Amino acid sequence: MLIVTGYIHVDPADLTQFLGDLQVLSVATRQRAGNISYDAAVADPEAGQLLISERWSDQSALSAHLGAIDTQAFVSRWQGHMQGDIRKYDASNERGLLEN
């Protein structure tokens, strides 16, 4: 499994439109093969900061998402209007929070 997480910043004046566009993308993304979860939360509305959290079954599923027409259109629309630090992690020992 891959975990994708980090922060995205947009101009606070653009936050409502960004969230609307992201919601549309999220609905489609959650239906994609290999998507386990795809979520964003506003961490600081005054700064336009969002926390991103995604889980994918494998790299091919993530790559298919990144190459999808709607993902590319979203990135193209917001490129230059968003900044972020998003990282990808390999997870090989998933278990419940209270399990050792």
TORGUFI-448397 format. One record per atom (N, C-alpha, C): residue in three letters; residue number from 1; x, y, z. Coordinates in Angstrom, 2 decimals. Example, Ala and Ser with C-alpha at 12.3 -4.5 7.8 and 13.67 -1.06 7.14 Angstrom:
! residues 2
+-----+-----+---------+---------+---------+
:   r :   k :      xx :      yy :      zz :
+-----+-----+---------+---------+---------+
: Ala :   1 :   13.19 :   -5.69 :    7.80 :
: Ala :   1 :   12.30 :   -4.50 :    7.80 :
: Ala :   1 :   13.20 :   -3.30 :    7.80 :
: Ser :   2 :   12.85 :   -2.25 :    7.08 :
: Ser :   2 :   13.67 :   -1.06 :    7.14 :
: Ser :   2 :   12.90 :    0.03 :    7.87 :
+-----+-----+---------+---------+---------+
//
This chain:
! residues 100
+-----+-----+---------+---------+---------+
:   r :   k :      xx :      yy :      zz :
+-----+-----+---------+---------+---------+
: Met :   1 :    0.84 :   -1.17 :    0.00 :
: Met :   1 :    0.00 :    0.00 :    0.00 :
: Met :   1 :    0.89 :    1.23 :    0.00 :
: Leu :   2 :    0.41 :    2.27 :   -0.66 :
: Leu :   2 :    1.08 :    3.56 :   -0.64 :
: Leu :   2 :    0.22 :    4.55 :    0.13 :
: Ile :   3 :    0.87 :    5.37 :    0.93 :
: Ile :   3 :    0.20 :    6.46 :    1.64 :
: Ile :   3 :    0.75 :    7.76 :    1.07 :
: Val :   4 :   -0.14 :    8.63 :    0.66 :
: Val :   4 :    0.23 :    9.93 :    0.12 :
: Val :   4 :   -0.34 :   10.96 :    1.09 :
: Thr :   5 :    0.53 :   11.83 :    1.61 :
: Thr :   5 :    0.07 :   12.81 :    2.58 :
: Thr :   5 :    0.92 :   14.06 :    2.55 :
: Gly :   6 :    0.36 :   15.14 :    3.03 :
: Gly :   6 :    1.08 :   16.40 :    3.10 :
: Gly :   6 :    0.12 :   17.56 :    3.08 :
: Tyr :   7 :    0.66 :   18.72 :    2.78 :
: Tyr :   7 :   -0.12 :   19.95 :    2.79 :
: Tyr :   7 :   -0.14 :   20.62 :    1.42 :
: Ile :   8 :   -1.26 :   21.25 :    1.12 :
: Ile :   8 :   -1.40 :   22.11 :   -0.05 :
: Ile :   8 :   -1.83 :   23.48 :    0.46 :
: His :   9 :   -1.28 :   24.51 :   -0.16 :
: His :   9 :   -1.67 :   25.89 :    0.17 :
: His :   9 :   -2.25 :   26.54 :   -1.09 :
: Val :  10 :   -3.39 :   27.20 :   -0.92 :
: Val :  10 :   -3.97 :   28.02 :   -1.96 :
: Val :  10 :   -4.27 :   29.39 :   -1.35 :
: Asp :  11 :   -4.44 :   30.37 :   -2.19 :
: Asp :  11 :   -4.83 :   31.68 :   -1.70 :
: Asp :  11 :   -6.17 :   31.53 :   -0.96 :
: Pro :  12 :   -6.27 :   32.05 :    0.25 :
: Pro :  12 :   -7.53 :   31.91 :    0.99 :
: Pro :  12 :   -8.75 :   32.41 :    0.20 :
: Ala :  13 :   -8.57 :   33.38 :   -0.66 :
: Ala :  13 :   -9.67 :   33.87 :   -1.48 :
: Ala :  13 :  -10.14 :   32.82 :   -2.49 :
: Asp :  14 :   -9.28 :   31.87 :   -2.83 :
: Asp :  14 :   -9.59 :   30.81 :   -3.80 :
: Asp :  14 :  -10.04 :   29.52 :   -3.14 :
: Leu :  15 :  -10.03 :   29.47 :   -1.81 :
: Leu :  15 :  -10.27 :   28.22 :   -1.09 :
: Leu :  15 :  -11.62 :   27.59 :   -1.42 :
: Thr :  16 :  -12.68 :   28.37 :   -1.46 :
: Thr :  16 :  -14.01 :   27.82 :   -1.75 :
: Thr :  16 :  -14.06 :   27.18 :   -3.13 :
: Gln :  17 :  -13.52 :   27.87 :   -4.13 :
: Gln :  17 :  -13.51 :   27.31 :   -5.49 :
: Gln :  17 :  -12.62 :   26.07 :   -5.56 :
: Phe :  18 :  -11.46 :   26.12 :   -4.91 :
: Phe :  18 :  -10.56 :   24.97 :   -4.90 :
: Phe :  18 :  -11.25 :   23.76 :   -4.28 :
: Leu :  19 :  -11.92 :   23.96 :   -3.15 :
: Leu :  19 :  -12.62 :   22.86 :   -2.49 :
: Leu :  19 :  -13.73 :   22.29 :   -3.36 :
: Gly :  20 :  -14.43 :   23.15 :   -4.08 :
: Gly :  20 :  -15.47 :   22.67 :   -4.99 :
: Gly :  20 :  -14.90 :   21.82 :   -6.11 :
: Asp :  21 :  -13.81 :   22.28 :   -6.70 :
: Asp :  21 :  -13.16 :   21.51 :   -7.76 :
: Asp :  21 :  -12.60 :   20.20 :   -7.22 :
: Leu :  22 :  -12.02 :   20.26 :   -6.02 :
: Leu :  22 :  -11.46 :   19.05 :   -5.41 :
: Leu :  22 :  -12.56 :   18.05 :   -5.07 :
: Gln :  23 :  -13.72 :   18.53 :   -4.66 :
: Gln :  23 :  -14.83 :   17.64 :   -4.35 :
: Gln :  23 :  -15.26 :   16.85 :   -5.59 :
: Val :  24 :  -15.34 :   17.54 :   -6.71 :
: Val :  24 :  -15.70 :   16.86 :   -7.97 :
: Val :  24 :  -14.67 :   15.78 :   -8.30 :
: Leu :  25 :  -13.39 :   16.12 :   -8.20 :
: Leu :  25 :  -12.33 :   15.15 :   -8.46 :
: Leu :  25 :  -12.38 :   14.00 :   -7.47 :
: Ser :  26 :  -12.66 :   14.29 :   -6.21 :
: Ser :  26 :  -12.68 :   13.27 :   -5.17 :
: Ser :  26 :  -13.73 :   12.20 :   -5.43 :
: Val :  27 :  -14.91 :   12.61 :   -5.88 :
: Val :  27 :  -15.98 :   11.65 :   -6.15 :
: Val :  27 :  -15.52 :   10.63 :   -7.19 :
: Ala :  28 :  -14.91 :   11.11 :   -8.26 :
: Ala :  28 :  -14.41 :   10.20 :   -9.30 :
: Ala :  28 :  -13.24 :    9.37 :   -8.80 :
: Thr :  29 :  -12.34 :    9.99 :   -8.06 :
: Thr :  29 :  -11.14 :    9.30 :   -7.59 :
: Thr :  29 :  -11.48 :    8.14 :   -6.67 :
: Arg :  30 :  -12.45 :    8.32 :   -5.81 :
: Arg :  30 :  -12.82 :    7.26 :   -4.86 :
: Arg :  30 :  -13.39 :    6.03 :   -5.55 :
: Gln :  31 :  -13.79 :    6.18 :   -6.81 :
: Gln :  31 :  -14.31 :    5.05 :   -7.58 :
: Gln :  31 :  -13.22 :    4.31 :   -8.35 :
: Arg :  32 :  -12.01 :    4.84 :   -8.36 :
: Arg :  32 :  -10.94 :    4.26 :   -9.17 :
: Arg :  32 :  -10.41 :    2.96 :   -8.56 :
: Ala :  33 :  -10.06 :    2.06 :   -9.45 :
: Ala :  33 :   -9.44 :    0.80 :   -9.01 :
: Ala :  33 :   -8.18 :    1.11 :   -8.22 :
: Gly :  34 :   -8.05 :    0.49 :   -7.08 :
: Gly :  34 :   -6.85 :    0.65 :   -6.26 :
: Gly :  34 :   -6.90 :    1.79 :   -5.28 :
: Asn :  35 :   -7.95 :    2.62 :   -5.33 :
: Asn :  35 :   -8.06 :    3.69 :   -4.34 :
: Asn :  35 :   -8.66 :    3.12 :   -3.06 :
: Ile :  36 :   -7.98 :    3.35 :   -1.95 :
: Ile :  36 :   -8.47 :    2.92 :   -0.65 :
: Ile :  36 :   -9.11 :    4.10 :    0.07 :
: Ser :  37 :   -8.49 :    5.26 :   -0.01 :
: Ser :  37 :   -9.09 :    6.48 :    0.55 :
: Ser :  37 :   -8.49 :    7.69 :   -0.15 :
: Tyr :  38 :   -9.27 :    8.76 :   -0.17 :
: Tyr :  38 :   -8.86 :   10.00 :   -0.83 :
: Tyr :  38 :   -9.56 :   11.14 :   -0.10 :
: Asp :  39 :   -8.83 :   11.85 :    0.75 :
: Asp :  39 :   -9.45 :   12.85 :    1.61 :
: Asp :  39 :   -8.60 :   14.11 :    1.70 :
: Ala :  40 :   -9.29 :   15.22 :    1.97 :
: Ala :  40 :   -8.64 :   16.50 :    2.23 :
: Ala :  40 :   -9.42 :   17.19 :    3.33 :
: Ala :  41 :   -8.71 :   17.91 :    4.16 :
: Ala :  41 :   -9.34 :   18.68 :    5.24 :
: Ala :  41 :   -8.69 :   20.05 :    5.30 :
: Val :  42 :   -9.49 :   21.05 :    5.55 :
: Val :  42 :   -8.95 :   22.40 :    5.71 :
: Val :  42 :   -8.28 :   22.46 :    7.08 :
: Ala :  43 :   -6.98 :   22.67 :    7.08 :
: Ala :  43 :   -6.21 :   22.75 :    8.32 :
: Ala :  43 :   -6.21 :   24.17 :    8.87 :
: Asp :  44 :   -6.16 :   25.16 :    7.98 :
: Asp :  44 :   -6.13 :   26.56 :    8.39 :
: Asp :  44 :   -6.77 :   27.40 :    7.28 :
: Pro :  45 :   -8.04 :   27.74 :    7.43 :
: Pro :  45 :   -8.72 :   28.48 :    6.35 :
: Pro :  45 :   -8.13 :   29.87 :    6.10 :
: Glu :  46 :   -7.63 :   30.51 :    7.14 :
: Glu :  46 :   -7.06 :   31.85 :    6.97 :
: Glu :  46 :   -5.76 :   31.83 :    6.17 :
: Ala :  47 :   -5.06 :   30.69 :    6.22 :
: Ala :  47 :   -3.82 :   30.53 :    5.45 :
: Ala :  47 :   -4.05 :   29.78 :    4.14 :
: Gly :  48 :   -5.27 :   29.24 :    3.94 :
: Gly :  48 :   -5.54 :   28.45 :    2.74 :
: Gly :  48 :   -4.80 :   27.12 :    2.76 :
: Gln :  49 :   -4.63 :   26.54 :    3.93 :
: Gln :  49 :   -3.86 :   25.30 :    4.08 :
: Gln :  49 :   -4.79 :   24.10 :    4.20 :
: Leu :  50 :   -4.51 :   23.08 :    3.39 :
: Leu :  50 :   -5.27 :   21.83 :    3.42 :
: Leu :  50 :   -4.34 :   20.67 :    3.73 :
: Leu :  51 :   -4.84 :   19.72 :    4.49 :
: Leu :  51 :   -4.14 :   18.47 :    4.76 :
: Leu :  51 :   -4.67 :   17.43 :    3.77 :
: Ile :  52 :   -3.77 :   16.77 :    3.07 :
: Ile :  52 :   -4.12 :   15.76 :    2.07 :
: Ile :  52 :   -3.77 :   14.38 :    2.62 :
: Ser :  53 :   -4.68 :   13.42 :    2.44 :
: Ser :  53 :   -4.44 :   12.05 :    2.88 :
: Ser :  53 :   -5.04 :   11.10 :    1.85 :
: Glu :  54 :   -4.19 :   10.27 :    1.28 :
: Glu :  54 :   -4.64 :    9.28 :    0.28 :
: Glu :  54 :   -4.01 :    7.94 :    0.61 :
: Arg :  55 :   -4.72 :    6.86 :    0.26 :
: Arg :  55 :   -4.14 :    5.52 :    0.32 :
: Arg :  55 :   -4.46 :    4.80 :   -0.98 :
: Trp :  56 :   -3.44 :    4.15 :   -1.53 :
: Trp :  56 :   -3.56 :    3.44 :   -2.81 :
: Trp :  56 :   -3.03 :    2.03 :   -2.63 :
: Ser :  57 :   -3.61 :    1.10 :   -3.35 :
: Ser :  57 :   -3.19 :   -0.29 :   -3.24 :
: Ser :  57 :   -1.76 :   -0.51 :   -3.74 :
: Asp :  58 :   -1.37 :    0.25 :   -4.78 :
: Asp :  58 :   -0.02 :    0.08 :   -5.34 :
: Asp :  58 :    0.31 :    1.25 :   -6.25 :
: Gln :  59 :    1.54 :    1.26 :   -6.76 :
: Gln :  59 :    2.00 :    2.36 :   -7.61 :
: Gln :  59 :    1.22 :    2.43 :   -8.92 :
: Ser :  60 :    0.85 :    1.30 :   -9.48 :
: Ser :  60 :    0.12 :    1.36 :  -10.76 :
: Ser :  60 :   -1.23 :    2.03 :  -10.59 :
: Ala :  61 :   -1.90 :    1.82 :   -9.47 :
: Ala :  61 :   -3.19 :    2.49 :   -9.22 :
: Ala :  61 :   -2.97 :    4.00 :   -9.05 :
: Leu :  62 :   -1.94 :    4.38 :   -8.30 :
: Leu :  62 :   -1.65 :    5.80 :   -8.12 :
: Leu :  62 :   -1.26 :    6.44 :   -9.45 :
: Ser :  63 :   -0.45 :    5.77 :  -10.22 :
: Ser :  63 :   -0.03 :    6.30 :  -11.52 :
: Ser :  63 :   -1.22 :    6.47 :  -12.46 :
: Ala :  64 :   -2.15 :    5.52 :  -12.44 :
: Ala :  64 :   -3.35 :    5.63 :  -13.27 :
: Ala :  64 :   -4.16 :    6.85 :  -12.86 :
: His :  65 :   -4.27 :    7.09 :  -11.57 :
: His :  65 :   -4.99 :    8.28 :  -11.07 :
: His :  65 :   -4.28 :    9.57 :  -11.53 :
: Leu :  66 :   -2.97 :    9.62 :  -11.35 :
: Leu :  66 :   -2.23 :   10.82 :  -11.72 :
: Leu :  66 :   -2.29 :   11.10 :  -13.22 :
: Gly :  67 :   -2.44 :   10.05 :  -14.01 :
: Gly :  67 :   -2.52 :   10.20 :  -15.45 :
: Gly :  67 :   -3.93 :   10.36 :  -16.00 :
: Ala :  68 :   -4.93 :   10.24 :  -15.13 :
: Ala :  68 :   -6.32 :   10.34 :  -15.58 :
: Ala :  68 :   -6.63 :   11.75 :  -16.10 :
: Ile :  69 :   -7.51 :   11.82 :  -17.06 :
: Ile :  69 :   -7.85 :   13.10 :  -17.71 :
: Ile :  69 :   -8.35 :   14.11 :  -16.69 :
: Asp :  70 :   -9.23 :   13.70 :  -15.77 :
: Asp :  70 :   -9.77 :   14.66 :  -14.82 :
: Asp :  70 :   -8.73 :   15.12 :  -13.80 :
: Thr :  71 :   -7.82 :   14.23 :  -13.42 :
: Thr :  71 :   -6.74 :   14.63 :  -12.52 :
: Thr :  71 :   -5.83 :   15.63 :  -13.22 :
: Gln :  72 :   -5.48 :   15.35 :  -14.46 :
: Gln :  72 :   -4.64 :   16.26 :  -15.23 :
: Gln :  72 :   -5.31 :   17.62 :  -15.41 :
: Ala :  73 :   -6.62 :   17.62 :  -15.64 :
: Ala :  73 :   -7.34 :   18.88 :  -15.82 :
: Ala :  73 :   -7.35 :   19.69 :  -14.52 :
: Phe :  74 :   -7.53 :   19.01 :  -13.39 :
: Phe :  74 :   -7.51 :   19.68 :  -12.09 :
: Phe :  74 :   -6.14 :   20.31 :  -11.84 :
: Val :  75 :   -5.09 :   19.54 :  -12.05 :
: Val :  75 :   -3.73 :   20.04 :  -11.84 :
: Val :  75 :   -3.45 :   21.21 :  -12.77 :
: Ser :  76 :   -3.85 :   21.09 :  -14.02 :
: Ser :  76 :   -3.63 :   22.16 :  -14.99 :
: Ser :  76 :   -4.35 :   23.44 :  -14.57 :
: Arg :  77 :   -5.57 :   23.28 :  -14.10 :
: Arg :  77 :   -6.34 :   24.46 :  -13.69 :
: Arg :  77 :   -5.71 :   25.17 :  -12.49 :
: Trp :  78 :   -5.20 :   24.40 :  -11.53 :
: Trp :  78 :   -4.70 :   24.98 :  -10.28 :
: Trp :  78 :   -3.19 :   25.16 :  -10.24 :
: Gln :  79 :   -2.48 :   24.63 :  -11.24 :
: Gln :  79 :   -1.03 :   24.80 :  -11.27 :
: Gln :  79 :   -0.70 :   26.29 :  -11.29 :
: Gly :  80 :    0.21 :   26.70 :  -10.44 :
: Gly :  80 :    0.55 :   28.10 :  -10.33 :
: Gly :  80 :   -0.30 :   28.83 :   -9.30 :
: His :  81 :   -1.38 :   28.17 :   -8.84 :
: His :  81 :   -2.25 :   28.76 :   -7.82 :
: His :  81 :   -2.24 :   27.96 :   -6.54 :
: Met :  82 :   -1.47 :   26.88 :   -6.52 :
: Met :  82 :   -1.35 :   26.07 :   -5.32 :
: Met :  82 :    0.11 :   25.69 :   -5.14 :
: Gln :  83 :    0.49 :   25.55 :   -3.91 :
: Gln :  83 :    1.83 :   25.07 :   -3.56 :
: Gln :  83 :    1.65 :   23.96 :   -2.55 :
: Gly :  84 :    2.57 :   23.04 :   -2.52 :
: Gly :  84 :    2.40 :   21.97 :   -1.56 :
: Gly :  84 :    3.66 :   21.18 :   -1.30 :
: Asp :  85 :    3.55 :   20.41 :   -0.29 :
: Asp :  85 :    4.59 :   19.44 :    0.06 :
: Asp :  85 :    3.86 :   18.13 :    0.31 :
: Ile :  86 :    3.75 :   17.34 :   -0.74 :
: Ile :  86 :    3.04 :   16.06 :   -0.69 :
: Ile :  86 :    4.08 :   14.96 :   -0.83 :
: Arg :  87 :    4.03 :   13.99 :    0.07 :
: Arg :  87 :    4.99 :   12.89 :    0.07 :
: Arg :  87 :    4.27 :   11.55 :   -0.07 :
: Lys :  88 :    5.01 :   10.58 :   -0.60 :
: Lys :  88 :    4.49 :    9.23 :   -0.81 :
: Lys :  88 :    5.31 :    8.27 :    0.06 :
: Tyr :  89 :    4.61 :    7.38 :    0.76 :
: Tyr :  89 :    5.27 :    6.42 :    1.65 :
: Tyr :  89 :    4.80 :    5.02 :    1.33 :
: Asp :  90 :    5.72 :    4.07 :    1.40 :
: Asp :  90 :    5.37 :    2.66 :    1.27 :
: Asp :  90 :    4.93 :    2.15 :    2.64 :
: Ala :  91 :    3.83 :    1.42 :    2.68 :
: Ala :  91 :    3.35 :    0.84 :    3.93 :
: Ala :  91 :    3.23 :   -0.67 :    3.75 :
: Ser :  92 :    3.93 :   -1.41 :    4.57 :
: Ser :  92 :    3.92 :   -2.86 :    4.40 :
: Ser :  92 :    3.46 :   -3.62 :    5.64 :
: Asn :  93 :    3.13 :   -2.91 :    6.71 :
: Asn :  93 :    2.73 :   -3.61 :    7.94 :
: Asn :  93 :    1.52 :   -2.92 :    8.56 :
: Glu :  94 :    0.41 :   -2.90 :    7.80 :
: Glu :  94 :   -0.81 :   -2.24 :    8.28 :
: Glu :  94 :   -1.43 :   -3.05 :    9.42 :
: Arg :  95 :   -1.88 :   -2.33 :   10.47 :
: Arg :  95 :   -2.56 :   -2.97 :   11.59 :
: Arg :  95 :   -3.34 :   -1.89 :   12.34 :
: Gly :  96 :   -4.19 :   -2.32 :   13.25 :
: Gly :  96 :   -4.97 :   -1.40 :   14.05 :
: Gly :  96 :   -4.08 :   -0.54 :   14.94 :
: Leu :  97 :   -4.57 :    0.64 :   15.29 :
: Leu :  97 :   -3.78 :    1.59 :   16.07 :
: Leu :  97 :   -3.27 :    1.01 :   17.38 :
: Leu :  98 :   -4.07 :    0.20 :   18.06 :
: Leu :  98 :   -3.68 :   -0.34 :   19.35 :
: Leu :  98 :   -2.97 :   -1.69 :   19.29 :
: Glu :  99 :   -2.79 :   -2.20 :   18.07 :
: Glu :  99 :   -2.06 :   -3.45 :   17.91 :
: Glu :  99 :   -0.57 :   -3.18 :   17.90 :
: Asn : 100 :    0.21 :   -4.14 :   18.42 :
: Asn : 100 :    1.68 :   -4.00 :   18.42 :
: Asn : 100 :    2.26 :   -4.28 :   17.08 :
+-----+-----+---------+---------+---------+
//
